[in-house]
Amino acid sequence: MFKPIVFMFIFTKLFFSANSKTHPADIKALNVLKNGVDPRSITPGSCLSSWDFTIDPCDNIFTDHFTCGLRCDRVISGLVRVTEITIDPVGYSGSLTSVPWDHLRYLNTLDISDNSFSGLVPNEFSNLTRLRRLGLSGNSFAGEIPSVLGSLHQLEELYLDNNRLHGAIPSSFNNLTKLKRLEIQRNCISGEFPDLGSLKNLYFIDVSDNNISGGVPSTLPLSLVELSMRNNKLNGNIPHDIDKVRFLQVLDLSHNMFAGTVPSVLFRHPSLEQLTLSYNEFSSLQVPAVDITLNSNLIALDLSYNKLRGLLPAFMASMPKLTALSLERNEFTGMIPAQYAVKAAVAGNDNTSSFERLLLGGNYLVGPIPGPLLGLKPGSADVSLADNCLYRCPDAFFFCRGRDQKSAVDCKSFGPTIP
């Protein structure tokens, strides 16, 4: 068996040595790409420093030469085509606008993330019709997102985050029917978020830290698992049929301008595990039916820094998987429900979890601290009740941070105190 294997290896080596030659159009494009990079940003040992065009960039399968950052595995008419460009994040700077991207028509991956490229995102990317992954994250690209990116019908992953892009998200993105992941966070994007409901494969969207206005789209991809629209200028209502997005696990709408009522559909969503609505203007909660709430999959719920009023919602203690609850900095009144104290103090089991974090500070809660909370052992749960109007207020209690306590005036306005 050994001799035939050796013969086959030698034959394969000779075959590729004679035939594995890069298409001249690809070589030209790669050369222009490197020449467009500031040579001062090409450090010794980096990928681009290995791009030596005195040798064939793809003829490295059975040689000592290896061109870092390239993959060449498509043979067309006896010539090898470049299918992947993924360069290292070492701070390359320069522009991509002069590269003849139409020469690299067999690319399925282009990733230059975490460098210092600047200028516009080239419209010529539309020629990369086989592209499945485009990674431009963490650079200094400016201008608008080219609408022609919507013509990349094979695209599965699009990373435009952490740049200086502005303008609206192109409605042409609705044509990216194979798109699975979309990241545009930390730019200067404005306008309303487009309707991407027809994208049946899209499971991850992050458009946080922009200037997007309007509301949450009424039609969301039903395949969506995570949606983050944190720190924008969103307002309006959360869609009441968001439960139709039945795979949704993470929803972050914090740091926006939502007001009115938090709909009960979010508490009885069939798959939602993490809900963050902090730093908005919500004033009330829609209480779901108890029997539905018991089927909730929520693990972490953050409603802090809103304007929620009334009594603390007792139903939240009935959520079997809820371990982290933050209702800090609202306008809740009344006493702490006994259910909260029990869920924080009693160890969970296979059917229900206990509170590992319970943050109720900065409200107008009154009355005594429930006994189960007083008996908590250090390290058993993270509980914050500071800055309320609880028993002994405004004196510091062991749960409270004295300098954060309500003033005596505030306490007397909302409940009895003991001097």
C-alpha positions as CSV (number, residue, x, y, z in Angstrom):
1,M,0.0,0.0,0.0
2,F,2.9,2.4,0.7
3,K,4.4,2.6,-2.8
4,P,1.1,3.5,-4.6
5,I,0.5,6.3,-2.1
6,V,3.9,7.7,-2.6
7,F,3.5,7.5,-6.4
8,M,0.1,9.3,-6.2
9,F,1.6,12.0,-4.0
10,I,4.4,12.6,-6.4
11,F,2.1,12.6,-9.4
12,T,-0.3,15.1,-7.6
13,K,2.6,17.4,-6.8
14,L,3.9,17.4,-10.3
15,F,0.3,18.0,-11.6
16,F,-0.3,21.0,-9.4
17,S,3.2,22.4,-10.0
18,A,2.5,22.5,-13.7
19,N,-1.2,23.6,-13.6
20,S,-1.8,25.6,-10.5
21,K,-1.4,29.1,-11.9
22,T,-3.3,32.2,-10.8
23,H,-5.6,33.9,-13.3
24,P,-3.8,37.1,-14.5
25,A,-7.0,39.2,-13.7
26,D,-6.8,38.1,-10.1
27,I,-3.1,38.9,-9.9
28,K,-3.7,42.4,-11.2
29,A,-6.5,43.1,-8.7
30,L,-4.4,41.8,-5.8
31,N,-1.6,44.0,-6.9
32,V,-3.8,47.1,-7.1
33,L,-5.2,46.2,-3.7
34,K,-1.8,46.1,-2.1
35,N,-0.6,49.3,-3.9
36,G,-3.7,51.1,-2.4
37,V,-2.5,50.4,1.1
38,D,-0.2,52.8,2.8
39,P,3.2,51.0,2.8
40,R,3.9,52.5,6.3
41,S,1.0,50.4,7.6
42,I,2.4,47.1,6.2
43,T,4.5,45.8,9.0
44,P,7.0,43.0,8.7
45,G,5.4,39.6,9.2
46,S,2.0,40.9,8.3
47,C,-0.2,39.2,5.6
48,L,0.3,41.9,3.0
49,S,4.0,41.9,3.5
50,S,4.0,38.3,2.1
51,W,2.2,39.4,-1.1
52,D,5.2,39.0,-3.5
53,F,4.1,39.2,-7.1
54,T,7.4,37.9,-8.4
55,I,5.9,34.5,-7.7
56,D,2.5,33.1,-8.4
57,P,0.3,34.0,-5.4
58,C,-1.7,30.8,-5.6
59,D,1.1,28.4,-6.5
60,N,1.8,27.5,-2.9
61,I,0.1,24.1,-2.4
62,F,3.3,22.0,-2.7
63,T,6.0,24.8,-2.3
64,D,7.6,26.7,0.4
65,H,5.8,29.9,-0.7
66,F,2.6,30.8,1.1
67,T,0.6,33.9,0.4
68,C,-1.1,34.9,3.7
69,G,-4.7,35.9,3.6
70,L,-5.6,34.2,0.3
71,R,-7.4,31.1,-0.7
72,C,-7.3,29.9,-4.2
73,D,-9.4,26.7,-4.9
74,R,-11.4,27.4,-8.0
75,V,-9.9,26.1,-11.3
76,I,-11.4,27.7,-14.5
77,S,-10.0,26.7,-17.9
78,G,-6.8,25.5,-16.2
79,L,-6.3,28.7,-14.2
80,V,-6.8,29.1,-10.5
81,R,-9.1,31.8,-9.2
82,V,-8.9,33.6,-5.8
83,T,-12.0,32.7,-3.7
84,E,-11.1,34.3,-0.4
85,I,-9.3,37.4,0.9
86,T,-9.1,37.5,4.7
87,I,-6.3,39.8,5.9
88,D,-5.0,40.2,9.4
89,P,-6.1,43.1,11.7
90,V,-2.9,45.0,12.1
91,G,-3.9,48.5,11.2
92,Y,-3.6,48.6,7.4
93,S,-4.7,52.0,6.0
94,G,-5.7,53.0,2.6
95,S,-8.6,53.0,0.1
96,L,-10.4,50.3,-1.8
97,T,-12.0,52.4,-4.5
98,S,-9.3,51.9,-7.2
99,V,-9.3,48.1,-7.0
100,P,-10.8,46.4,-10.1
101,W,-13.2,44.3,-8.1
102,D,-14.8,42.9,-11.3
103,H,-11.6,40.9,-11.8
104,L,-12.2,39.0,-8.5
105,R,-15.5,37.6,-9.6
106,Y,-15.0,34.3,-7.9
107,L,-14.6,35.7,-4.4
108,N,-16.9,34.2,-1.8
109,T,-15.2,35.8,1.2
110,L,-13.8,39.3,1.6
111,D,-12.9,40.2,5.2
112,I,-10.6,43.2,6.0
113,S,-12.1,43.8,9.5
114,D,-10.4,45.7,12.3
115,N,-8.0,47.8,10.2
116,S,-7.9,51.5,9.3
117,F,-9.3,51.5,5.7
118,S,-11.1,54.7,4.8
119,G,-13.0,56.3,2.0
120,L,-16.3,55.1,0.5
121,V,-17.5,51.5,0.4
122,P,-17.0,50.8,-3.4
123,N,-20.0,50.4,-5.6
124,E,-18.0,48.0,-7.5
125,F,-18.6,45.4,-4.8
126,S,-21.7,44.7,-6.8
127,N,-19.5,42.7,-9.2
128,L,-18.7,40.2,-6.5
129,T,-21.8,38.2,-7.3
130,R,-20.6,35.0,-5.6
131,L,-19.8,36.7,-2.3
132,R,-21.1,35.0,0.8
133,R,-19.3,37.0,3.5
134,L,-18.4,40.7,3.4
135,G,-16.5,41.9,6.5
136,L,-15.7,45.6,6.7
137,S,-16.0,46.0,10.5
138,G,-13.8,48.2,12.6
139,N,-12.5,50.5,9.9
140,S,-13.1,54.2,9.0
141,F,-15.4,53.9,6.0
142,A,-17.6,56.9,5.5
143,G,-20.4,57.9,3.2
144,E,-23.6,56.0,2.6
145,I,-24.1,52.3,2.4
146,P,-24.2,51.5,-1.3
147,S,-27.6,50.3,-2.3
148,V,-26.0,48.0,-4.9
149,L,-25.0,45.7,-2.0
150,G,-28.6,44.5,-2.3
151,S,-27.7,42.8,-5.5
152,L,-25.3,40.4,-3.8
153,H,-27.9,37.6,-3.8
154,Q,-25.5,34.9,-2.4
155,L,-24.5,37.1,0.6
156,E,-25.0,35.3,4.0
157,E,-23.0,37.6,6.4
158,L,-22.6,41.4,6.2
159,Y,-20.5,43.2,8.7
160,L,-20.4,47.0,8.4
161,D,-20.2,47.8,12.1
162,N,-17.8,50.3,13.8
163,N,-17.3,52.6,10.8
164,R,-18.4,56.2,10.0
165,L,-21.3,55.3,7.7
166,H,-24.3,57.6,7.5
167,G,-27.6,57.8,5.7
168,A,-30.3,55.2,5.7
169,I,-30.1,51.4,5.5
170,P,-30.9,50.7,1.8
171,S,-34.3,49.1,1.2
172,S,-32.5,47.0,-1.4
173,F,-31.3,44.8,1.5
174,N,-34.7,43.2,1.2
175,N,-33.3,41.4,-1.8
176,L,-30.6,39.6,0.2
177,T,-32.7,36.5,0.6
178,K,-29.8,34.3,1.8
179,L,-28.6,36.8,4.4
180,K,-28.2,35.3,7.9
181,R,-26.3,37.9,9.9
182,L,-26.5,41.7,9.6
183,E,-24.3,44.0,11.7
184,I,-24.3,47.8,11.3
185,Q,-23.9,48.9,14.9
186,R,-21.8,51.9,15.9
187,N,-22.1,54.1,12.8
188,C,-24.1,57.2,12.1
189,I,-27.0,55.5,10.3
190,S,-30.3,57.5,10.3
191,G,-33.8,57.1,8.9
192,E,-36.2,54.3,9.6
193,F,-35.3,50.7,9.7
194,P,-36.4,49.0,6.4
195,D,-38.9,46.1,6.2
196,L,-36.8,43.0,6.0
197,G,-39.6,40.6,6.7
198,S,-39.1,38.6,3.5
199,L,-35.6,37.5,4.6
200,K,-36.4,34.0,5.8
201,N,-32.8,33.1,6.8
202,L,-31.9,36.2,8.8
203,Y,-31.4,35.3,12.4
204,F,-29.1,38.1,13.8
205,I,-29.6,41.9,13.5
206,D,-27.5,44.4,15.4
207,V,-28.0,48.1,14.5
208,S,-27.2,49.5,17.9
209,D,-25.5,52.9,18.5
210,N,-26.9,54.8,15.5
211,N,-29.5,57.5,14.9
212,I,-32.3,55.2,13.6
213,S,-35.7,56.7,14.1
214,G,-39.3,55.4,13.8
215,G,-40.5,52.2,15.4
216,V,-39.7,48.5,15.4
217,P,-40.6,47.2,12.0
218,S,-44.1,45.7,12.0
219,T,-42.8,42.8,9.9
220,L,-39.7,41.1,11.2
221,P,-38.0,38.0,9.7
222,L,-39.7,35.0,11.3
223,S,-36.2,33.3,11.5
224,L,-34.9,36.1,13.8
225,V,-33.1,34.9,17.0
226,E,-31.5,38.1,18.2
227,L,-32.5,41.7,17.5
228,S,-30.5,44.6,19.0
229,M,-31.5,48.2,18.3
230,R,-30.0,49.7,21.4
231,N,-29.1,53.4,21.6
232,N,-31.0,54.9,18.7
233,K,-34.0,57.3,18.5
234,L,-36.8,54.7,18.2
235,N,-40.2,55.4,19.5
236,G,-43.8,54.3,18.9
237,N,-45.1,50.9,19.9
238,I,-43.5,47.4,20.1
239,P,-45.5,45.2,17.6
240,H,-48.1,43.2,19.5
241,D,-47.7,40.3,17.2
242,I,-43.9,40.0,17.9
243,D,-44.7,36.5,19.3
244,K,-45.0,35.4,15.6
245,V,-41.2,35.7,15.6
246,R,-41.2,32.4,17.5
247,F,-37.4,31.8,17.6
248,L,-36.5,35.2,19.0
249,Q,-34.3,34.8,22.1
250,V,-32.7,38.2,22.6
251,L,-34.4,41.6,22.3
252,D,-32.6,44.8,23.2
253,L,-34.4,48.1,22.7
254,S,-32.7,50.0,25.5
255,H,-31.6,53.6,25.3
256,N,-34.4,54.8,23.0
257,M,-37.5,56.9,23.2
258,F,-40.3,54.3,23.6
259,A,-43.2,55.3,25.8
260,G,-46.6,54.1,26.9
261,T,-47.2,50.5,27.8
262,V,-44.9,47.4,27.7
263,P,-47.0,44.8,26.0
264,S,-47.7,41.6,27.8
265,V,-46.8,39.6,24.7
266,L,-43.1,40.1,25.6
267,F,-43.6,38.3,28.9
268,R,-45.3,35.3,27.4
269,H,-43.2,35.1,24.2
270,P,-42.6,31.4,23.4
271,S,-38.8,31.6,23.1
272,L,-37.6,35.0,24.4
273,E,-34.9,34.6,27.1
274,Q,-33.4,38.1,27.4
275,L,-35.4,41.3,27.3
276,T,-33.8,44.7,27.8
277,L,-36.0,47.8,27.7
278,S,-34.0,50.1,30.0
279,Y,-33.5,53.8,29.5
280,N,-36.9,54.5,27.8
281,E,-40.0,56.3,28.8
282,F,-42.4,53.4,29.5
283,S,-45.0,54.3,32.1
284,S,-46.9,51.1,32.6
285,L,-46.9,47.3,32.1
286,Q,-49.6,45.2,30.6
287,V,-50.0,42.2,33.0
288,P,-50.4,38.9,31.2
289,A,-52.6,36.0,32.4
290,V,-50.9,34.0,35.2
291,D,-51.2,30.7,33.5
292,I,-49.5,32.0,30.4
293,T,-46.7,33.7,32.4
294,L,-45.8,30.3,33.9
295,N,-44.7,29.2,30.5
296,S,-42.3,32.2,30.1
297,N,-38.8,31.4,29.0
298,L,-37.4,34.8,30.2
299,I,-34.1,34.5,32.1
300,A,-33.1,38.1,32.2
301,L,-35.4,41.1,32.3
302,D,-34.3,44.7,32.5
303,L,-36.9,47.5,32.7
304,S,-34.7,49.9,34.7
305,Y,-34.6,53.7,34.1
306,N,-38.1,54.1,32.8
307,K,-41.2,55.9,34.3
308,L,-43.1,52.7,35.4
309,R,-45.6,53.4,38.1
310,G,-47.9,51.4,40.4
311,L,-47.1,48.4,42.5
312,L,-44.3,46.0,41.7
313,P,-45.7,43.4,39.3
314,A,-46.1,40.3,41.3
315,F,-46.4,38.1,38.3
316,M,-42.7,38.4,37.5
317,A,-41.9,36.2,40.5
318,S,-44.0,33.5,38.8
319,M,-41.7,33.3,35.8
320,P,-40.0,30.0,36.3
321,K,-36.7,30.7,34.6
322,L,-36.3,34.3,35.5
323,T,-33.0,34.8,37.4
324,A,-32.1,38.4,36.8
325,L,-34.7,41.2,37.3
326,S,-33.9,44.9,37.2
327,L,-36.6,47.5,38.0
328,E,-34.3,50.2,39.2
329,R,-34.9,53.9,38.8
330,N,-38.7,53.9,38.1
331,E,-41.6,55.2,40.1
332,F,-42.9,52.0,41.7
333,T,-44.7,52.4,45.0
334,G,-46.1,50.0,47.7
335,M,-44.3,47.2,49.4
336,I,-42.0,44.6,48.1
337,P,-44.1,41.5,47.2
338,A,-43.4,38.5,49.4
339,Q,-43.0,36.4,46.2
340,Y,-39.9,38.5,45.2
341,A,-38.3,37.7,48.6
342,V,-39.1,34.0,48.4
343,K,-37.8,33.7,44.9
344,A,-34.5,35.4,45.9
345,A,-34.1,33.5,49.2
346,V,-35.2,30.0,48.3
347,A,-33.0,27.8,46.1
348,G,-34.3,26.8,42.7
349,N,-35.1,23.4,41.4
350,D,-35.6,21.6,38.1
351,N,-38.9,23.5,37.5
352,T,-38.1,27.0,38.8
353,S,-35.1,29.2,39.3
354,S,-34.4,31.6,42.1
355,F,-33.4,35.3,41.7
356,E,-29.7,35.6,41.3
357,R,-30.0,39.3,40.8
358,L,-32.9,41.5,42.0
359,L,-32.4,45.3,41.6
360,L,-35.2,47.5,42.9
361,G,-33.3,50.6,43.9
362,G,-34.3,54.1,43.1
363,N,-38.1,53.7,43.5
364,Y,-40.6,54.8,46.1
365,L,-41.1,51.4,47.9
366,V,-42.3,51.5,51.5
367,G,-42.8,49.3,54.4
368,P,-40.5,46.7,56.0
369,I,-37.9,44.6,54.1
370,P,-39.4,41.1,53.8
371,G,-37.9,38.6,56.2
372,P,-36.5,36.2,53.6
373,L,-34.4,39.0,52.2
374,L,-33.1,39.8,55.7
375,G,-31.9,36.2,56.0
376,L,-29.9,36.1,52.8
377,K,-26.4,34.9,53.2
378,P,-23.5,36.9,51.6
379,G,-23.0,35.8,48.0
380,S,-26.3,34.0,47.7
381,A,-28.0,36.7,45.6
382,D,-27.3,40.2,44.4
383,V,-30.1,42.3,45.9
384,S,-30.2,46.1,45.7
385,L,-32.9,48.1,47.5
386,A,-31.1,51.4,47.9
387,D,-32.7,54.8,47.5
388,N,-36.2,53.8,48.4
389,C,-38.6,54.7,51.3
390,L,-38.4,51.5,53.2
391,Y,-38.6,50.9,56.9
392,R,-36.1,53.0,58.8
393,C,-35.7,55.4,55.8
394,P,-33.8,57.7,55.5
395,D,-31.3,55.9,57.8
396,A,-29.0,53.5,56.1
397,F,-30.0,49.8,56.4
398,F,-27.6,47.0,55.6
399,F,-29.2,46.6,52.1
400,C,-29.0,50.3,51.5
401,R,-26.2,52.6,50.6
402,G,-26.7,55.5,53.0
403,R,-25.7,58.4,50.8
404,D,-28.1,57.1,48.1
405,Q,-31.1,57.0,50.4
406,K,-34.2,59.1,49.7
407,S,-34.4,62.3,51.6
408,A,-36.7,62.5,54.6
409,V,-39.0,64.7,52.5
410,D,-39.4,62.1,49.8
411,C,-39.9,59.3,52.3
412,K,-42.7,61.2,54.2
413,S,-44.4,61.9,50.9
414,F,-44.7,58.2,50.0
415,G,-44.9,56.3,53.2
416,P,-44.3,56.3,57.0
417,T,-40.9,56.6,58.4
418,I,-39.3,55.8,61.7
419,P,-37.0,58.6,63.0
